[in-house]
Amino acid sequence: MPNPGRPISLEGRVAIVTGGGRGLGRAHALALAAAGARVVVVDTGEALDGGSGEQGVAAAVVEEIRGAGGEAIASTEAVGSTKAAETLVATALDAYGRLDVLVNNAGISRTCLSRSSTTRSGSGSSPCISAAPSRAREPRSAR
């Protein structure tokens, strides 16, 4: 049982945080990095209403993590398709050689709501959740 008085160490672990540029996703990315995880901060920068937003939000969180002594990389990959999710998982594996944590915090924009669920993943679950386990289980030599 974890000791509530001792912080959890995620040293050597790798996390992907979708929607990591703002709000709860940003808080998740910063907390994971503070606990020692290397973090892939994913955010398209899309505005909450589905319009164009700030493309640098993921990069800003990465700079904040690095400024505090952590390791992180940014991605602006949209996670609305299986192919995009596989690319994102491959980014983490290529950069850090492993994937331990997936915080699937990306918001749903109006543009995403207008598409059918079969366009996104076909299974009714998030493309990231579908892509992460299969890619993370592959031997590194197969990547």
Buried (B, 14 or more C-beta within 10 A) or exposed (E): EEEEEEEEEBEEBBBBBBBBBBEEBBBBBBBBBBBBBBBBBBBBBBEEEBEEBBEBBBBBBBBBBEEEEBBBBBBBBBBBBBEBBBBBBBBBBEBBEEBBBBBBBBBEBEEBEEEEEEEBBEEEEBBBBBBBEEBBEEEEEEE
